[in-house]
Amino acid sequence: MNILLSGGGTAGHINPAIAIAETIRKECPDANVLFVGTPSGMESRLIPQAGFAYTAMPVAGFQRKLTLNNLKRNVQAAYYLARSGSRAAKIIRDFQPDLAIGTGGYVCGPILRKAAQMGVPVLVHEANAFPGVTVKMLARYCD
């Protein structure tokens, strides 16, 4: 069984993902777990330290306050967003997951959306009292 996990940005997204992966590893030792996160977020360090396979996909959130610096960041975020679908599809084709799980953060948006489009069952875990923007957007793709 191949399980694709995605989430990042904060420990509130990363720690639940690690806990899910550890439970899967305990209950189904033959399962392959692959994490998808950002190249430079906390998850890029914490997930490999926990002993799980990790691949990175650049994503960024859009800044709502209009400043020159935020405008530059939004251009970069739009560029990442435009490329995220093909990158997510490649990760999914290469790994062939039986299930895709997201725990929140910008990175899980394109991964779970593409997984759903490719017929992979999708699950979202939200640890916060109020769902984040990405989790709200993904709710319609969940099985």
Secondary structure by P-SEA (a helix, b strand, c coil): cbbbbbccccccccaaaaaaaaaaaaacccbbbbbbbcccccccccccccbbbbbbbbbbbbbccccaaaaaaaaaaaaaaaaaaaaaaaaaaaacccbbbbcccccaaaaaaaaaaaccbbbbbbccccccaaaaaaccccc
